[in-house]
Amino acid sequence: MAFRLDLQLTGVEDLLKLKAFTDPKLYEKALQGGLKYAASSVPPAAAKAIRQEYTLPSARIKQDIKGPFIRGDEATLIFSRKPPTLVQFGFNPGKLGGPQPGLGQGKGWGKPKPKGRPASAKILRAGARLSYPNTFLAKGLPFTRLKTGKLRVEHGPSTGSLFLGRSQFGDRFRLEVETRMNEQFIKGVQRVLDSAARGYGGR
């Protein structure tokens, strides 16, 4: 399952105004150059935006964004809905506490042993660590033992749900990425036009 990104580019109308005064081939080349620059800027821009609020690593965020896939004057990027495990959110497996010695309980005398602490993870940078009392780390995965005796792997929110779903910061993430896309679109167009002006392209 995946989300499809559909953000709006500004600057295309200004480019269209130049079409009447530009070689058609150069116009198309400039449009493609802007589109590629804009689309390629999405994964790093999305990673930067999400990392401002969540502890999910940038590498994992970029890994969950496929594309851009460019066809004609359209670019498609796919955001994964597969949620990463809590290991990607600063998971700490905690520590088991030992049996406490005590008189009259068949435990003998002795100094109290350190108490254990539950497993925990931190999803939001500004939020507290969340406790997972029955969760432990095995084979690199955080498992919770259910009352039924079965094991469940614990996950955090997916890149797709954070960016394109109804997440707390989704609107702001999309706005930041749209702004970056438009900046890069203009830069990509300008690079093609500058190259043509130097005699290297557009012919």
Residue pairs with C-beta under 8 A, 6 or more apart in sequence:
1 81
1 82
2 66
2 78
2 79
2 80
2 81
2 160
3 78
3 79
3 81
3 160
3 163
3 164
3 165
4 76
4 77
4 78
4 79
5 42
5 76
5 77
5 78
5 79
5 164
7 174
7 177
7 178
7 181
8 178
9 34
9 35
9 38
9 181
9 182
9 185
10 182
11 34
11 182
11 185
11 186
11 189
12 31
12 185
15 27
15 30
15 31
15 34
15 189
18 27
19 27
22 30
23 202
23 203
25 202
25 203
26 192
26 193
26 196
26 201
26 202
26 203
29 192
29 196
29 201
29 202
30 189
30 192
30 193
31 73
31 189
32 70
32 73
32 192
33 188
33 189
33 191
33 192
34 184
34 185
34 186
34 187
34 188
34 189
34 192
35 70
35 73
35 75
35 185
35 188
36 68
36 70
36 75
36 188
37 184
37 185
37 187
37 188
37 191
38 75
38 181
38 182
38 184
38 185
38 188
39 67
39 68
39 70
39 75
39 77
39 181
40 68
40 184
41 180
41 181
41 183
41 184
42 65
42 67
42 68
42 77
42 177
42 180
42 181
43 61
43 62
43 65
43 77
44 58
44 62
45 176
45 177
45 180
45 181
46 61
46 65
46 79
46 159
46 163
46 173
46 177
47 58
47 61
47 62
48 58
48 176
49 163
49 169
49 172
49 173
49 176
49 177
50 56
50 61
50 159
50 162
50 163
50 173
51 57
51 58
51 61
52 125
52 169
53 124
53 125
53 126
53 168
53 169
54 89
54 123
54 124
54 125
54 157
54 162
55 89
55 90
55 122
55 123
55 124
55 125
56 84
56 88
56 89
56 156
56 157
56 159
56 162
57 88
60 84
60 88
60 159
61 159
64 79
64 80
64 82
64 84
64 158
64 159
64 160
65 77
65 78
65 79
65 80
65 159
66 77
66 78
66 80
67 75
67 76
67 77
67 78
68 75
68 76
68 77
69 75
69 76
69 77
69 78
70 76
79 159
79 160
79 163
79 164
80 158
80 159
80 160
81 158
81 160
81 161
82 158
83 155
83 156
83 157
83 158
83 161
84 155
84 156
84 158
84 159
85 91
85 141
85 142
85 153
85 154
85 155
85 156
86 121
86 132
86 135
86 142
86 154
86 155
86 156
87 137
87 140
87 141
87 142
88 156
89 121
89 122
89 123
89 156
90 121
90 122
90 129
91 119
91 120
91 121
91 137
91 142
92 119
92 120
92 121
92 129
93 119
93 135
93 136
93 137
93 142
94 116
94 117
94 118
94 119
94 120
94 132
94 135
94 136
95 114
95 116
95 117
96 116
97 113
97 114
97 115
97 116
97 117
98 113
98 114
98 116
99 107
99 113
100 107
100 112
100 113
101 107
101 108
101 109
101 110
101 111
101 112
101 113
103 109
118 131
118 132
118 133
118 135
119 131
119 132
119 133
119 135
119 136
119 137
119 142
120 129
120 130
120 131
120 132
121 129
121 130
121 132
121 142
121 154
121 156
122 128
122 129
122 130
123 130
123 156
123 157
132 142
132 144
132 154
134 144
134 145
134 146
135 142
135 143
135 144
135 154
136 142
136 143
136 145
137 143
141 153
142 153
142 154
143 151
143 152
143 153
143 154
144 151
144 152
144 153
144 154
145 151
146 152
157 167
161 167
162 169
162 170
162 173
163 170
163 173
163 174
163 177
164 170
164 174
167 173
192 201
192 202
193 202
195 201
195 202
196 202
196 203
